[in-house]
Amino acid sequence: MSKLLLPKFERIKSLGKHLPKWTDPNSIYYRLPEHYKKRQIDFLNTFPKPVHYYPSEKLYEVDHEHGVKKRIQDVPIVVLYPEQSKLGIWGGEGVIAGYKRPKQTGYKRPQYLTTKLWRPKVLKLIFYSEILDQYYALTCTRRTLELIEEAKGFDNYILKTHEVDLKSDIGMELKREMLIRLAKKDTDLYPKDKQKQELIYNRYKEFVISLEEAEWVGLKPWEAVTKLKKIEEENQKNSIRPLKEVFAEETVEKLTSGEFDIDKSITKEKSIFKKILEENFTKKK
């Protein structure tokens, strides 16, 4: 990895910035679907699994020097996730910034600490998705391969892993496409091969959700807002109808119900037309 492109703001900061607007009835965030709001609240309240450190199982330890019970401070390591990690599947690994103490040789004066970046070893491999029936060339790490092996398949890993632990934009896009494909079973999931369709659907039926909910999975707040605006604009366009269609429907309803008499309307129109001709085109005596 030659150059690191560190993001300016993490997604959790952007979510927290817009949280007050989610409870304001006048805001567009308030009109977002309820299932999308629940997913975002779950995203904020879920802690990621530790990757670069081992959390201590005990809350306290004994300080043998002073003979006092001391609380263990289990502080997670700060991990930087560059833009390259969003375009691949790194399994929660990232870049760790720290300090390195150089080795002191002889009786020289002590050397100061130097900064260092610990980068994960990134591989580029090809993965196959059974649900999407497509191959993907993605960057990954060795931990990703271990997690895929534990989940017993690439699709299982993408669908089972929480958004907090996945930490990948392309991974969330794949999850959304997989859920949409499962929701549209009859039309998109192997429509020509019914036997394979039932086999794949039964294998991943525990992850099936409704199509309306699947289309919103993995969308960031600004993406969800733009999608909601498009939906509202389309609904507004469809609600506006030309008056000729409205009048046509009214006349058809009147004709079917018998309220509208054609002969009387024709005679009325003829009488009105005669009056107009007499007023405008006949010569005054």
C-alpha positions in Angstrom: 0.0 0.0 0.0 1.8 3.0 -1.3 -0.3 5.9 -0.1 -2.9 6.2 2.7 -6.0 8.2 2.1 -7.4 8.7 5.6 -11.1 9.8 5.8 -11.8 13.2 7.3 -14.8 12.1 9.3 -15.9 8.7 10.4 -19.5 7.7 9.8 -20.3 7.6 13.5 -19.5 11.4 13.7 -21.7 12.1 10.7 -24.5 10.1 12.3 -24.2 11.8 15.6 -24.2 15.2 13.9 -27.6 14.5 12.4 -29.2 12.7 15.4 -31.1 15.8 16.7 -32.8 16.2 13.3 -34.1 12.6 13.4 -36.6 13.6 16.2 -37.7 16.9 14.6 -41.0 16.4 12.7 -40.1 19.2 10.3 -36.9 17.6 9.2 -36.5 15.2 6.3 -34.6 12.7 8.6 -37.9 12.3 10.5 -39.6 11.0 7.4 -37.1 8.1 6.9 -38.5 4.6 7.3 -38.7 3.2 10.8 -36.7 0.1 9.9 -33.9 2.2 8.6 -33.8 4.3 11.9 -33.7 1.1 13.9 -30.7 -0.1 12.0 -28.9 3.2 12.5 -29.6 3.1 16.3 -28.3 -0.5 16.4 -25.2 0.7 14.5 -24.5 3.4 17.1 -25.1 1.2 20.1 -23.0 -1.8 18.9 -19.3 -2.0 19.8 -17.0 -3.6 17.2 -15.3 -6.8 18.1 -11.6 -6.4 19.1 -9.2 -7.2 16.3 -5.8 -5.8 17.2 -5.9 -6.5 21.0 -7.1 -9.1 23.4 -9.6 -7.7 25.9 -9.1 -8.8 29.5 -11.8 -11.1 31.0 -11.3 -9.7 34.5 -12.4 -6.3 35.8 -9.9 -6.1 38.6 -6.4 -7.3 39.4 -4.2 -7.4 42.5 -1.4 -4.9 42.8 1.1 -7.0 44.7 3.5 -4.1 45.3 0.9 -2.1 47.4 -1.5 -4.9 48.2 -4.5 -3.1 46.7 -7.2 -4.2 44.3 -6.8 -2.2 41.1 -9.3 -1.8 38.2 -8.2 -2.9 34.8 -8.4 -0.2 32.2 -9.4 -2.0 29.0 -8.9 0.8 26.5 -9.3 -0.2 22.8 -6.5 0.6 20.4 -7.2 3.5 17.9 -7.4 2.1 14.4 -7.3 4.1 11.2 -9.4 2.9 8.3 -8.1 4.4 5.0 -10.2 4.7 1.9 -8.7 1.6 0.4 -10.3 -0.5 3.2 -13.7 0.8 2.2 -13.2 -0.6 -1.3 -12.2 -4.0 -0.1 -12.9 -6.5 2.7 -10.3 -6.3 5.4 -12.1 -8.1 8.1 -12.0 -5.2 10.6 -8.2 -4.7 10.2 -6.8 -1.3 9.7 -3.7 0.9 10.2 -2.3 1.4 13.7 -0.3 4.5 14.5 2.3 4.2 17.3 5.8 4.7 18.4 8.9 2.6 18.0 11.9 2.6 20.4 15.1 2.1 18.5 17.8 -0.2 19.8 20.6 1.6 21.6 24.1 0.5 20.7 27.2 1.3 22.8 27.4 4.3 25.1 25.7 6.8 22.8 23.2 9.3 24.1 19.6 7.9 24.3 17.6 8.0 21.1 14.1 9.3 21.1 11.0 7.5 20.0 10.1 7.5 16.4 6.6 7.2 14.9 5.6 4.2 12.9 2.5 2.9 11.1 1.6 -0.8 11.3 -0.2 -1.8 8.1 -2.0 -5.1 7.4 -0.8 -7.3 4.7 -3.3 -6.9 1.9 -4.0 -9.5 -0.7 -6.1 -9.3 -3.9 -8.2 -12.4 -4.5 -11.3 -13.5 -6.5 -14.5 -14.4 -4.6 -17.6 -16.1 -5.9 -21.1 -15.2 -4.7 -23.7 -18.0 -5.0 -26.7 -15.7 -4.6 -25.5 -13.1 -7.1 -23.8 -15.7 -9.4 -20.9 -13.5 -10.0 -17.1 -13.3 -9.4 -15.5 -10.3 -7.6 -11.9 -9.3 -7.4 -11.4 -7.7 -4.0 -8.6 -6.8 -1.6 -8.6 -8.7 1.6 -6.4 -9.8 4.5 -5.5 -13.2 6.0 -8.0 -12.5 8.8 -10.8 -12.1 6.2 -10.0 -15.6 4.8 -10.2 -17.1 8.3 -13.5 -15.4 8.9 -14.9 -16.6 5.6 -13.8 -20.1 6.4 -15.5 -19.9 9.8 -18.7 -18.6 8.3 -18.6 -21.5 5.7 -18.8 -19.3 2.6 -18.4 -15.8 1.2 -22.1 -15.1 1.2 -22.5 -16.3 4.8 -19.7 -14.0 5.9 -21.2 -11.0 4.2 -24.7 -11.6 5.4 -23.8 -12.6 9.0 -21.2 -10.0 9.7 -22.5 -6.8 11.4 -22.0 -3.5 9.7 -19.8 -2.3 12.6 -17.4 -5.3 12.1 -17.5 -5.3 8.3 -16.3 -1.7 7.9 -16.6 -1.8 4.1 -18.7 0.2 1.7 -18.5 -2.5 -1.1 -19.3 -5.1 1.5 -22.5 -3.4 2.4 -23.4 -2.9 -1.2 -23.0 -6.7 -1.8 -25.1 -7.4 1.3 -27.9 -5.1 -0.1 -27.8 -6.7 -3.5 -27.9 -10.2 -1.9 -30.9 -9.3 0.2 -32.7 -7.8 -2.8 -32.0 -10.9 -4.9 -33.4 -13.1 -2.1 -36.5 -10.9 -1.8 -37.0 -11.1 -5.6 -36.7 -14.9 -5.6 -39.0 -15.7 -8.5 -37.6 -13.1 -11.0 -33.9 -12.6 -10.1 -32.7 -15.7 -8.3 -31.8 -18.3 -11.0 -35.2 -17.9 -12.9 -34.3 -20.4 -15.5 -33.1 -23.1 -13.1 -35.9 -23.8 -10.5 -34.1 -26.6 -8.8 -31.0 -24.5 -8.1 -33.2 -21.6 -7.1 -34.9 -23.6 -4.3 -31.5 -25.0 -3.2 -29.9 -21.5 -2.8 -33.0 -20.0 -1.3 -33.3 -22.7 1.4 -29.6 -22.3 2.2 -30.0 -18.6 2.9 -33.6 -18.3 3.9 -32.8 -17.2 7.5 -31.5 -13.9 6.1 -34.6 -13.1 3.9 -36.4 -9.8 4.6 -38.9 -7.8 2.7 -37.9 -6.0 -0.5 -38.8 -2.5 1.0 -36.4 -3.1 3.9 -33.7 -4.7 1.8 -33.4 -1.6 -0.5 -32.4 0.5 2.5 -29.8 -1.8 4.0 -26.3 -0.2 4.2 -27.3 3.2 3.0 -25.5 6.1 4.7 -27.7 9.0 6.0 -27.0 11.3 3.1 -27.7 8.5 0.6 -30.9 7.6 2.4 -32.0 11.3 2.3 -31.4 11.5 -1.5 -33.3 8.3 -2.1 -36.2 9.6 0.0 -36.3 12.8 -2.0 -36.5 10.9 -5.3 -39.3 8.8 -3.9 -41.3 11.8 -2.8 -40.7 13.6 -6.1 -42.0 10.5 -8.0 -45.0 10.3 -5.8 -45.8 14.0 -6.3 -45.5 13.6 -10.1 -47.8 10.6 -10.1 -50.3 12.4 -7.9 -50.7 15.3 -10.3 -53.1 14.4 -13.2 -54.3 16.4 -16.1 -57.9 17.7 -15.8 -59.0 16.0 -19.1 -58.4 12.6 -17.5 -60.4 13.6 -14.4 -63.3 15.0 -16.5 -63.2 11.9 -18.7 -63.5 9.6 -15.6 -66.4 11.7 -14.2 -68.3 11.6 -17.4 -67.8 7.8 -17.7 -69.1 7.4 -14.1 -72.1 9.5 -14.8 -72.9 7.6 -18.0 -72.6 4.2 -16.2 -74.7 5.4 -13.3 -77.4 6.9 -15.6 -77.2 10.5 -14.2 -76.0 11.9 -17.5 -78.5 12.1 -20.4 -76.9 12.4 -23.8 -80.0 13.6 -25.7 -80.6 16.5 -23.3 -77.0 17.5 -23.3 -77.0 17.6 -27.2 -80.1 19.7 -27.3 -78.7 22.1 -24.7 -75.5 22.5 -26.7 -77.5 23.1 -29.9 -79.6 25.8 -28.3 -76.5 27.5 -26.8 -74.9 27.4 -30.3 -77.9 29.0 -31.9 -78.0 31.8 -29.4 -74.4 32.6 -30.1 -75.0 32.6 -33.9 -78.0 34.9 -33.6 -76.3 37.4 -31.3 -73.1 37.7 -33.3 -74.0 36.9 -37.0 -77.6 38.0 -37.6 -78.1 41.6 -38.9 -80.0 44.0 -36.7 -83.1 45.3 -38.2 
